[in-house]
C-alpha cells in the first residue's frame, strides 16, 4: 500500500469537495463529508475490489454509505476512483442531477444504496452479507456510519443480527467525529466507549486514528477473526483539513461564501 498515493487522493478529494460545495451555491453537509475523506481514500485507493469500467461487476466489494448526509465525501471518492465522470460530479445538487444531497442508488455511477433516514445502512449490509454467504461469494460488504447515527435502535438490532449470523464478510466503519446535527454527541446522547459496546455485542473491534492512512489500511485488511463481523472505529475531526471548520458544528450543514472558499483553498494548498 502506497501511503503517499492515498494521501494525494485524499487531498484531491478535499479540493473537489470545496470546489463543488462552492459552485453548487446552496448549503452542503460539508463537515461530515470532510471528516470521512481519509477513510474513503483508503478504501477506494487500496482496499475495495472494484472495476471502474464495470461498476456492476458481480464480484465487486460493496460499499454502503449509511451516514447519507456525507454524500459529498462519497461522490468525491467515486470521482477520484474514475467511476463518476468529472462532468457528472460538477452537477452536484443541481436540478435533475444524479448526485443529490443524499445518495440514490445508481450502480453505473458506483452508488450501491439509497439513503435518507439514518440507521438503515447497516441492516442492508447485513442482508447483503447473508446473501453473499448463501451464494458462496467472496466479496465483502463495507458500511460507513456516523457516531450520531449510532443513537438509532435499528443500528443495534443490525449489530446483534450480524454477530448472530457470524458475518465475517461484513465490515462496519464508524466515522467518530464527536458531533451530530444538533451538537456535541456526548452531550446529546453519551454512548460511552463505542469499542466496548460493539465488542459486547459480539463484534471484532479495531479502534484507529481516522486520519492515519496506515492505521486505517491495517484495520481494513487485517484485524480479522473468523465468524465475527468487524467494526473499525475511526476517531476523526469534523471538517478535517480546513481550520475554521474543524470541530465547528456550524459546518455540519452550511454554505461556502467566496471569502471562506478562498480561505479554505489556501489551507488545502496546491493539488
Beta strands, then each sheet from edge to edge (+ up, - down):
strand 1: 62-65
strand 2: 141-146
strand 3: 170-176
strand 4: 179-180
strand 5: 183-184
strand 6: 204-209
strand 7: 230-235
sheet 1: 1+ 2+ 3+ 7+ 6+
sheet 2: 4+ 5-
end
